[in-house]
Amino acid sequence: MQRFSATENFAVAIASGLGYLMASESAMALARFKLALLRIRSLRLDMLAALWECPILAGLQRLHGLERYERAALVQQKRALRFRDGGSIADLGA
């Protein structure tokens, strides 16, 4: 029995949930970017909880800096979706 990574499992779920065939390459890219967003958002929640307990300026600045990574992940996700809808592999930039 072949074992798949969480990203591969997520890519299969994304491709099957869309209701039509999707290239495994673009499904993997979309899964990577979705998982990155989930990790960033989870980290943000942890950081907010820490700030609630001990509000310090450095924590607030790190939280603000995290926004840059979230925006980048959102852009990559949009590119992966555009590729799925007929863009080129160069659009993914991954």
TAGIPE-V121328 format. One record per pair of residues at least 24 apart in sequence whose ideal C-beta (glycine too) atoms are under 8 Angstrom apart, sorted by the first residue. I is the first residue (numbers start at 1). J is the second residue. Records with the same first field share a line. If there is no record, write none. Layout:
BEGIN
I: J, J
END
This chain:
BEGIN
6: 35
7: 31, 32, 35
10: 34, 35
18: 84
22: 84
23: 84
25: 89
26: 80, 83, 84, 92
27: 84
29: 76, 80, 83, 92, 94
30: 77, 80, 81, 84
32: 94
33: 73, 76, 77, 80, 94
34: 77
36: 73, 76
37: 70, 73, 74, 77
40: 66, 69, 70, 73
41: 70
44: 70
END
